[in-house]
Amino acid sequence: MPCCSQAQFPGCCDYWPPAAAMSRDLKGEFATMRNKSVIVTGATAGIGRAAALQLASLRADVVVTGRDPERGRATEEALRAAGSPRARFVRADHSTLDGNLALAAEVKHLVDRVDVLVNNVGGLMPRRQITADDAEMTLALNVRAPVVLTDQLRPVLCRDGLVVNVASDAFSWFRGDPFEGPDEAGDYEPFRAYARAKLLLVLATLAQGRELRPEGMRVVAVNPGPAWTPGTRALNPNCMPAPKVMWPIVRLVQRSRSADQAARVLTRVVAAPDDVLRPGVTGCYVSARGKVRDLGALGDDLERQERAVRTGWALGNASAPERRGSDA
Ligand SMILES: NC(=O)c1ccc[n+]([C@@H]2O[C@H](COP(=O)([O-])OP(=O)(O)OC[C@H]3O[C@@H](n4cnc5c(N)ncnc54)[C@H](OP(=O)(O)O)[C@@H]3O)[C@@H](O)[C@H]2O)c1
């Protein structure tokens, strides 16, 4: 019996063994994405960079973001060499509300439409950090950035546009009320904060999927599965709820899967959404095996879904624009 059928380890069998299909040549697998405008956030390293390169090899016009200009320039060059001559790096700090609003404004100047937004930036913070606008970092990157960017880029998102929120099965490990704590100073548990943030992201995905459906746009949460990235390399045994003796196993699982393999899960949803999602399906969660997962009671809880979007906007002390999704 797979261990993930037990409530203790939800979803863990999605990743093991690594899917053989992951190593196939992309061009034989997917149709060209020529003239498709794709934004990937936090994409100068890790899974985001790998996904951006894969999409560039399919000829998409890719815009990537990150804070470090050197890494950004190197990524831009690599994307152009991979097949995306108009690829651009845009420097952005997704940790603050203003950083996300400024990025959305810049993107609207750079491109006349967005076909796909991949909200990839995020991750687990080994120690508690507070953003320049007084938000807890895990929530700021994993919830606020995707919620705000999706709303702000809505005016330029194509009618058949797609938003991919990069999620994690960690969300299903969270116990308690995601609208309360656990981000008090001195009471910070890295994995719990991450699981909570990804749960809020999944809830917000369901709300935004419903909201954008009448305009023909789709919003989905996708779990790329574990991968060896700068983000995972920076973790330590104190970040995980598992007993310390399990740490070598956690590391083995992370090391056994490359950013490229994890990125294939995202690329498949972006490049061939109809292979993964039935027509019209939006506001859902896609597993690392590319299967839409039933979210049970979460799927019916419209009040908490809407609240997750409002939570994303309300973090910290920055004042948000009056109307979400406005062009202002
Ligand atoms: N890796 C895994 O095992 C795993 C598993 C499941 C889900 N995920 C999810 O997959 C996504 C990517 O994970 P990853 O492990 O590839 O991440 P990562 O290695 O930590 O990603 C680093 C990227 O994010 C950028 N970045 C970090 N903070 C930023 C900020 N404040 N503003 C702008 N850019 C920022 C970095 O560029 P700069 O440093 O230049 O800013 C870099 O491009 C996350 O949402 C994560 O939760 C990961």
The ligand as an SDF file (V2000), in Angstrom:
LIG
                    3D

 48 52  0  0  0  0  0  0  0  0999 V2000
   12.6030   22.8790   -4.5430 N   0  0  0  0  0  0  0  0  0  0  0  0
   11.6520   22.0580   -4.1000 C   0  0  0  0  0  0  0  0  0  0  0  0
   11.9360   20.9510   -3.6000 O   0  0  0  0  0  0  0  0  0  0  0  0
   10.2050   22.4670   -4.2250 C   0  0  0  0  0  0  0  0  0  0  0  0
    9.1910   21.5210   -3.9770 C   0  0  0  0  0  0  0  0  0  0  0  0
    7.8520   21.9080   -4.1170 C   0  0  0  0  0  0  0  0  0  0  0  0
    7.5570   23.2060   -4.4550 C   0  0  0  0  0  0  0  0  0  0  0  0
    8.5510   24.1010   -4.6750 N   0  0  0  0  0  0  0  0  0  0  0  0
    8.2030   25.4890   -5.0420 C   0  0  0  0  0  0  0  0  0  0  0  0
    8.8290   25.7950   -6.2770 O   0  0  0  0  0  0  0  0  0  0  0  0
    9.1350   27.1870   -6.3210 C   0  0  0  0  0  0  0  0  0  0  0  0
   10.6050   27.3680   -6.6760 C   0  0  0  0  0  0  0  0  0  0  0  0
   11.3890   26.7040   -5.7080 O   0  0  0  0  0  0  0  0  0  0  0  0
   12.9720   26.6260   -5.8130 P   0  0  0  0  0  0  0  0  0  0  0  0
   13.4110   25.6320   -4.8140 O   0  0  0  0  0  0  0  0  0  0  0  0
   13.3800   26.5060   -7.2350 O   0  0  0  0  0  0  0  0  0  0  0  0
   13.3400   28.0810   -5.2770 O   0  0  0  0  0  0  0  0  0  0  0  0
   14.7680   28.7680   -5.0760 P   0  0  0  0  0  0  0  0  0  0  0  0
   15.8500   27.8410   -5.4450 O   0  0  0  0  0  0  0  0  0  0  0  0
   14.8110   29.3580   -3.7120 O   0  0  0  0  0  0  0  0  0  0  0  0
   14.5800   29.9500   -6.1470 O   0  0  0  0  0  0  0  0  0  0  0  0
   15.3780   30.9660   -6.2160 C   0  0  0  0  0  0  0  0  0  0  0  0
   14.8190   31.9770   -7.2580 C   0  0  0  0  0  0  0  0  0  0  0  0
   13.8790   32.8730   -6.6590 O   0  0  0  0  0  0  0  0  0  0  0  0
   14.4110   34.2190   -6.7590 C   0  0  0  0  0  0  0  0  0  0  0  0
   13.9870   34.9990   -5.5990 N   0  0  0  0  0  0  0  0  0  0  0  0
   14.1040   34.6670   -4.2940 C   0  0  0  0  0  0  0  0  0  0  0  0
   13.5950   35.6560   -3.5310 N   0  0  0  0  0  0  0  0  0  0  0  0
   13.1540   36.6200   -4.3740 C   0  0  0  0  0  0  0  0  0  0  0  0
   12.5280   37.8800   -4.1820 C   0  0  0  0  0  0  0  0  0  0  0  0
   12.2670   38.3700   -2.9740 N   0  0  0  0  0  0  0  0  0  0  0  0
   12.1920   38.5970   -5.2670 N   0  0  0  0  0  0  0  0  0  0  0  0
   12.4800   38.1530   -6.5170 C   0  0  0  0  0  0  0  0  0  0  0  0
   13.0560   36.9560   -6.7540 N   0  0  0  0  0  0  0  0  0  0  0  0
   13.3950   36.2030   -5.6910 C   0  0  0  0  0  0  0  0  0  0  0  0
   15.9300   33.9960   -6.8410 C   0  0  0  0  0  0  0  0  0  0  0  0
   16.5920   35.0560   -7.4700 O   0  0  0  0  0  0  0  0  0  0  0  0
   17.4060   36.1820   -6.6470 P   0  0  0  0  0  0  0  0  0  0  0  0
   18.0870   35.4910   -5.5100 O   0  0  0  0  0  0  0  0  0  0  0  0
   18.2980   36.7910   -7.6380 O   0  0  0  0  0  0  0  0  0  0  0  0
   16.3440   37.1200   -6.2060 O   0  0  0  0  0  0  0  0  0  0  0  0
   15.9720   32.7790   -7.7490 C   0  0  0  0  0  0  0  0  0  0  0  0
   15.7440   33.1350   -9.0950 O   0  0  0  0  0  0  0  0  0  0  0  0
    8.7450   27.7530   -4.9530 C   0  0  0  0  0  0  0  0  0  0  0  0
    7.4770   28.3280   -5.0330 O   0  0  0  0  0  0  0  0  0  0  0  0
    8.7290   26.5230   -4.0610 C   0  0  0  0  0  0  0  0  0  0  0  0
    7.8810   26.6690   -2.9530 O   0  0  0  0  0  0  0  0  0  0  0  0
    9.8700   23.7720   -4.5720 C   0  0  0  0  0  0  0  0  0  0  0  0
  1  2  1  0
  2  3  2  0
  2  4  1  0
  4  5  1  0
  4 48  2  0
  5  6  2  0
  6  7  1  0
  7  8  2  0
  8  9  1  0
  8 48  1  0
  9 10  1  0
  9 46  1  0
 10 11  1  0
 11 12  1  0
 11 44  1  0
 12 13  1  0
 13 14  1  0
 14 15  2  0
 14 16  1  0
 14 17  1  0
 17 18  1  0
 18 19  2  0
 18 20  1  0
 18 21  1  0
 21 22  1  0
 22 23  1  0
 23 24  1  0
 23 42  1  0
 24 25  1  0
 25 26  1  0
 25 36  1  0
 26 27  1  0
 26 35  1  0
 27 28  2  0
 28 29  1  0
 29 30  1  0
 29 35  2  0
 30 31  1  0
 30 32  2  0
 32 33  1  0
 33 34  2  0
 34 35  1  0
 36 37  1  0
 36 42  1  0
 37 38  1  0
 38 39  2  0
 38 40  1  0
 38 41  1  0
 42 43  1  0
 44 45  1  0
 44 46  1  0
 46 47  1  0
M  CHG  2   8   1  16  -1
M  END
$$$$
